[in-house]
Amino acid sequence: MRLHHLEIEGFGPFRSRQVVDFDAFADDGIFLIAGRTGAGKSSILDAVCFGLYGGVPRYESGDKRLRSDHCEPDDITEVVVEFSTTAGRFRVTRSPEYLRPAKRGGGMTKQAPAVALEERTDAGWIGRAARAVDVGHELDAILQLSREQFLQVILLAQNRFSEFLLANSKDRQALLRKLFGTERFEDVQARFDERRRASEQALGTRTAAVAARIEEAERLVTVEGLWGTTGAGAAEIEGGAEPADAESGDEEELAQTVPSSAAPMSTADRLEALRRAASRAAYRAERRSAERDDAERALASADAALVDLREQVVAQTERDRARSALTILEAEQPQIDEARRTLDRARSAETLRGVLEAVTRAASAESTSRAAVDRARDTWRATGVELDDESAVALESWASHLTRESGHWQRAAQLESATSERLAELESARAAVDAASRQAERIDEERGELPALILRVTEARDSARRSADRLDGLTHARDQAAVRRKAAREVVRLEAEKAAADRDRAAANSTLAIAQSALAALLQRRLDGYAGELATTLTADEPCPVCGSAEHPAPAAHTDPISAEDIENAETARDAAARAERDVVERLAALGAELAGAVARADGRSDAQAEQELESASADLADAETVAARVTAFDAELAEATARGDVLERERGEAASALAAARESLAVREESAREAVSSIEAARGDAESVAARLDEARIRIAAASALASALTEHAQRVVALAEADTALRAALEKSPFDADAEVESALRSPAEQSALDQRITSHSVQREKEKGVLLPLELRALPEDPIDAAPAEEAAAAVRSRWISAMEAVERAGATVGRLNGLIDSADAEHAASAGQAADHEILQNLADTLAGRGANTRKMTLETFVLAAELEEIVRAANRRLDDMSTGRYQLQHSDALAARGAASGLGIVVFDAFTGQTRPAQSLSGGETFLSSLALALGLAEVVTARAGGIRLDTLFIDEGFGSLDGDTLDIAMRTLDELRQGGRTVGVISHVDAMQEQIPAQLTVRATANGPSIIEAR
């Protein structure tokens, strides 16, 4: 991949459009991006990354706004990146989300993010995609590098490439996983773990099922007493023959013997014992079935005899009942005859019921209407009105006239009742006029103060923006101070540890010297005592092993015996002291190297000085952040003030309109009040009020109307009474009755008539029914004395009880057999299946443990870690090809798969081999310059391996951001030679640095300079 062209506008510290032509540096092969701290050098790389991937490496949290704080509301924010790969030449144009002035209605609105991808063809630039998701897919295929890979192999951002060297195994694994996409191996491991857990659960479930079913079967055998008997009886039962003493069906003769629990039985043995118990249960079930059949035959015979006897008892009882019922019915006959006569007279009187009731209703209505006339006349006279004619016609005419006259007073009465509301509305209208006047005055006052407010907010915002421009430089200064303070504290700690190690070395040297002296003394003593030791082996008449003489006149005495075991113990103590001394020396050397690195990072600051510098830098940064954070607030306040001016202008017009409307409403309400007073006075007359005059008229109208209606109703009721009496007399002449009283005495209600008819009919029907029942029973010649069925019932009950007991026994025995056989068969099948399942589970568990770094995997390396370790070995080999030259043969990186502490995953460690000491040490012990060179070599090796894994893509453009300030002159020359090698083959290398020596050695430069009014510009030479 090669970058050709970059355009930046409204992005980071750049407001106006800045253009960078990378092709202009192709001949030099290397160029420098220079400028003061905080001017925006790294923002060029931010723009490249944002254009290609939509994100900025330094602000991965997303809190930093990409839009330049120097932009005016109408300015645009845009980045254009033009690049080429083997797939062709492309151009990406991307804008982030930001606020801009709304086109309608004023205020601010969000400008949506936008992106477009174009490809250059023979016909010019043509569009490839214009949606973010489509552009992302297209760029993935074109670049063949993810964002993380791009940041590791092309854009080595500030302090980023040293992270890989100094990271712990966990962080290094996370980065390598992103670069090489090894998540699939973790998925494989997870799937095998899931299969192992599922297999373990299935095996446990099956084993538990076997145990549960065997335990349930054993419990059933114990409850049912089926464990077997002692002696020949048990053998006969197990063989299928019935014991001689089992004919009674009593189980007590089976002396139970439960299997001994002293020694655990295997599952197969327990199943075999249960099968023997099942055979005994089957025999017991057959015997209970035979007992049930005998009881069933006896029950059938007893039930037949009992049924015949019960039928005779029922017939005897029914005969006696019929005789008694027939005697009672014969005695009731006179009463039935009287009821029949009463029913006939009631049916004759029923034809006169309607006429008689009509006369009664007419008389009641006439009396009621006469009383109503009297009450209505009293009410009318109470009104005090006197008329010459009080007939119904005259009263209705007078009431109609008064009704028409009172209708003219209704409108005045309504006006009179609304007097308080009308006065309140009048007062409200006056208050509205006053409020509208005050609102207009307030708006005019606020409009006069607004210009001064806008001026003050604008000045405060511009001041805050200038403070925000210093944030990058202050942040860098704070970070550097934090690094120095941490290093200074490490110096204090390491000096104390080194002093303690010096003391330990002195003690170890002393211990080793003592042990060596003790060993030497023991060796000398044993040498001195060799003569005595040989003398102990001399035997009379046997030759001496030294001189050969058979005589031993004066053998030496063995006064100071030193054994070989004493020598061995002393050598063991000497070796332990030597190992301890060697360990202390190695630890002292490691502490010395670590202390040297910490001193270099502290840059000569003491702990107090570094702490003071950090506090000062943090305070400066906090002050600048506090002021810069108010930029948005000032922008919002300024926008609000501007919008407020438009609102006040609109409110001023609305207030003027409201004041005019309020005054007009007040005039209308005052005129309406005057008209209402005039109407009320005309309608009131001599009364206290219009309402009182209307109430009096309503009372008189109601009284007159009521009296007229009562007079008319009474006249109608008199006529109706005369007509009803005439009809009654005519009906009596045609009936068997002579007077009204006879008819009323003979009348019966429909319910009474129905009851009489039902009584007569029921008596007749019941009499015939009882005769029909009694005749056949009398012919059977049943005994007169009651039949006793109790003895037969008791005998039948006893037989039934024995049959029920036999049935229950059969059911229990059959259920026991079925349940026991089912449990045994199920347990046997599950037990057979579990054996093969256990073998499969063991294989699967061993494989899953190996992939997950458990069990026999002593290195605790997972499958993914194993794959990444192989990639890391390739990366280290590629890095050492450059580090060997950069360190003049002193340093080599080594991949370490040593077992990590506290059970952590192993296999991704990196240590540094120092040829001067012949020892390896951690990368953290390197000095600042050594760390930079090692990190650079590792980053280049990583880039080489990643590009090879990505299909061998070419890296024609490379950026390195800062880090050269930690190098001395000689080391800087080595780094420059490495950069010269990188540009071979047409590659262009961009270096960001403020080091003066690099500016002298690299003539091709991009200079980023902050202008006097704030925004930065890019100048090329």
Buried (B, 14 or more C-beta within 10 A) or exposed (E): BBBBBBBBBBBBBBBBEBEBEBEBBBEBBBBBBBBBEBBBBBBBBBBBBBBBBBBBBBEEEEEEBBBBBBBEEEBBBBBBBBBBBEEEBBBBBBBBEBBBBEEEEEEBEEBEBBBBBBBBEEEEEEEBBEEEEEBBEBBEEBBBBBBBBBBBBBBBBBBBBBBBBBBEBEEBBEBBBBBBEBEEBBEBBEEBBEBBEEBBEBBEEBBEBBBEBBEBBBEBBBEBBBBBBEEEBBEBBBEEEEBEEBEEEEEEEBEEEEBEEEEEBEBEEBBEBBBBBBBBBBBBBBBBBEBBEEBBEBBEEBEEEBEEBBEBBEBBEBBBBBBEBBEEBEEEEEEBEEBEEBBEBBEBBBEBEEBBEBBEEBBEBBEEBBEBBEEBBEBBEEBEEEEEEBEBEBBBBBBEEBBEEBEEBEBBBBBBEEEEEBEEBBEBBBEBBEEBBEBBEEBEEBBEEBEEBBEEBBEBBEEBBBBBBBBBBBBBBBBBBBBBBBBBBBBEBBBEBBEEBEEBBEEBBEBBEEBBEBBEEBBEBBEEBEEBBBBEEBEEEEEBEEEEEEEBEEBBEBEEEBEEEBBEBBBEBBEEBBEBBEEBBBBBBBBBBBBBBBBBBBBEBEBEBBBBBBEEBBEBBEEBBEBBEBBBEBBBBBBEBBBBBEBBEEBBEBBBEBBEEBBEBBEEBEEEBEEBEEBBEEBBEEBEBBBEBBEEBEEBBBBBBBBBBBBBBBEEBEEBBEEBEEEBEEBBEEBEBEEBEBBEEBBBEEEEBEBBBEBBEEBEEBBEBBEEBBEEBEEEEBEEEEBEBEEBBEEBEEBBEBBEEBBEBBEBBBEBBEBBBEBBBBBBEBBEEBEEBEEEBEEBBBBBBBBBBBEEBEBBBBBBBBBBBEBBBBBBBBBBEBBBBBBEEBBBBEBBBEBBEEEEBBBBBBBBBBEEBEBBBBBBBBBBBBBBBBBBBBBBBBBBBBBEBBEEBEBBBBBBBBBBBBBEEEBBEBBBEBBEBBBEEEBBBBBBBBBEBBBEBBEBBBBBEBEEEBBBBBEBE
